[in-house]
Amino acid sequence: MSIDLNANYFQLFDLPQGFELDLAELKSRQRRLQLELHPDRHAGDERAQRLAVQYTAQLNQAFETLKSPLLRAEYLLQLAGVDTNYDSRSHSDPEFLMAQMEQREALEALKAEAQQDADAAERGLQQLQRAQREQALALYATFSQQFEAGDYSGAEALLARAHFIEKFGRQLRELEDYLLDL
């Protein structure tokens, strides 16, 4: 039992390094490795059990990173030597920022509408969720093309947009939970 803790996440799962990923294959390999590395398999050997815990933690972190398009994109850019610290950056595309503001306003309007007409709010929410999914799919398809072409600065700019889109998706899911509770 051992994995190379210095291997990148794609290597851990023996997958090709790239944005396009077969998520079913990732999940299958994760399950196989979890069974192989599970600490309970080494109950009699304290050192092996500690190593298994380390390996499992690394495996879980790698899986969570690769299954998320946003985290996978960030990770790929990091592997390519691109700084992906977005906390200190702002987005400068006025058209994109305006679209984000309009989406946030629509979300706030749905929250207010939920008190009056939950069914209408649910229909509006579904429209926003569809639009957000389509926007994310298009963005990640373009990211993949740019990354594979070696255009890391273009891919990085798209990743900044992806943060906005993913945050909006989380806010939509929160509203969905709220509507379910009404």
C-alpha positions in Angstrom: 0.0 0.0 0.0 1.4 3.3 -1.0 0.8 6.3 -3.2 3.2 9.0 -4.2 2.3 12.0 -2.1 4.3 14.1 -4.5 2.3 13.0 -7.5 -0.2 15.5 -9.0 -3.9 14.8 -8.6 -4.2 13.4 -12.2 -1.3 11.0 -11.6 -2.9 9.8 -8.3 -5.9 8.6 -10.3 -3.8 7.6 -13.4 -5.8 10.0 -15.6 -4.6 12.3 -18.4 -3.9 15.8 -17.3 -6.4 18.1 -18.8 -9.7 19.9 -18.2 -11.9 17.4 -20.0 -12.4 14.5 -17.5 -14.6 11.4 -17.4 -16.2 11.9 -14.0 -17.6 8.4 -13.9 -14.0 7.1 -14.4 -12.7 9.4 -11.7 -15.3 8.2 -9.3 -14.6 4.5 -10.1 -10.9 5.0 -9.6 -11.5 6.9 -6.4 -13.6 4.1 -5.0 -11.0 1.5 -5.9 -8.2 3.5 -4.3 -10.3 4.2 -1.2 -10.8 0.4 -0.7 -7.2 -0.3 -1.2 -5.9 2.5 1.1 -8.6 2.4 3.8 -7.0 2.6 7.3 -9.1 -0.3 8.6 -7.3 -2.6 6.3 -4.2 -2.1 8.4 -5.7 -2.4 11.9 -2.8 -4.4 13.3 0.0 -2.1 12.0 -0.1 1.4 13.6 2.5 2.8 11.2 0.6 1.5 8.1 -2.6 2.8 9.5 -1.2 6.3 10.0 0.1 6.2 6.4 -3.3 5.0 5.2 -4.9 8.0 6.9 -2.4 10.3 5.1 -3.0 8.7 1.8 -6.8 8.8 2.2 -6.7 12.5 3.0 -4.6 13.2 -0.1 -6.9 11.1 -2.2 -10.0 12.8 -0.9 -8.5 16.3 -1.5 -7.5 15.2 -5.1 -11.0 13.8 -5.8 -12.8 17.0 -4.5 -10.5 19.1 -6.7 -10.8 17.1 -9.8 -14.6 16.6 -9.7 -15.2 20.3 -9.5 -14.8 22.2 -12.8 -13.8 25.4 -11.0 -11.3 23.7 -8.7 -10.0 21.5 -11.6 -9.4 24.6 -13.7 -7.6 26.4 -10.9 -5.5 23.3 -10.3 -4.5 23.0 -13.9 -3.4 26.6 -14.1 -1.4 26.2 -10.9 0.3 23.1 -12.4 1.1 25.4 -15.4 2.7 27.9 -13.1 -0.1 30.5 -13.2 -1.0 32.4 -10.0 -4.7 31.8 -9.3 -5.1 33.9 -6.2 -8.3 35.8 -7.1 -9.0 37.3 -3.7 -7.0 40.4 -4.6 -8.2 40.8 -8.1 -11.3 42.5 -9.5 -13.0 41.8 -12.8 -12.7 44.6 -15.3 -15.1 43.6 -18.1 -18.0 46.1 -17.8 -20.4 44.0 -19.9 -19.8 40.9 -17.8 -20.1 42.8 -14.6 -23.4 44.4 -15.8 -24.8 40.9 -16.6 -23.8 39.7 -13.1 -25.5 42.7 -11.5 -28.7 42.0 -13.5 -28.6 38.4 -12.4 -28.2 39.4 -8.8 -31.1 41.8 -9.1 -33.3 39.1 -10.6 -32.3 36.8 -7.7 -33.3 39.5 -5.2 -36.6 40.0 -7.0 -37.3 36.3 -6.8 -36.6 36.3 -3.0 -39.1 39.1 -2.6 -41.6 37.3 -4.9 -41.3 34.1 -2.9 -43.2 35.7 -0.1 -46.2 36.5 -2.4 -46.2 33.7 -4.9 -43.9 30.7 -4.3 -44.9 29.0 -7.5 -44.0 32.0 -9.7 -40.7 32.3 -7.8 -40.0 28.6 -8.4 -40.5 29.1 -12.2 -38.3 32.1 -12.2 -35.6 30.2 -10.2 -35.7 27.4 -12.7 -35.1 29.9 -15.6 -32.1 31.5 -13.7 -30.7 28.0 -12.9 -30.9 27.0 -16.6 -29.2 30.2 -17.7 -26.5 29.8 -15.0 -25.8 26.2 -16.1 -25.6 27.2 -19.8 -23.3 30.0 -18.9 -21.0 27.8 -16.9 -20.9 25.0 -19.6 -20.0 27.6 -22.3 -17.4 29.2 -20.1 -15.7 25.8 -19.2 -15.8 24.7 -22.8 -13.9 27.9 -23.8 -11.6 27.5 -20.8 -10.7 23.9 -21.9 -10.0 25.1 -25.5 -7.8 27.9 -24.3 -6.0 25.8 -21.8 -5.3 23.0 -24.2 -4.0 25.6 -26.7 -1.6 26.9 -24.1 -3.4 30.3 -23.8 -3.0 30.4 -20.0 -3.7 34.2 -19.7 -7.0 33.7 -21.6 -7.9 30.7 -19.5 -7.0 32.6 -16.3 -9.3 35.5 -17.4 -12.1 33.0 -17.9 -11.5 31.5 -14.5 -12.1 34.9 -12.9 -15.5 34.8 -14.5 -16.1 31.3 -13.4 -15.8 32.4 -9.8 -18.7 34.8 -10.3 -20.8 32.2 -12.1 -20.2 29.5 -9.4 -21.0 32.0 -6.6 -24.3 32.8 -8.3 -25.0 29.1 -8.7 -24.5 28.7 -4.9 -26.9 31.6 -4.3 -29.5 30.0 -6.6 -29.2 26.7 -4.6 -29.7 28.6 -1.4 -32.9 30.2 -2.8 -34.0 26.8 -3.9 -33.6 25.5 -0.4 -35.5 28.4 1.0 -38.4 27.8 -1.4 -38.5 24.2 -0.4 -38.9 25.3 3.2 -41.9 27.5 2.4 
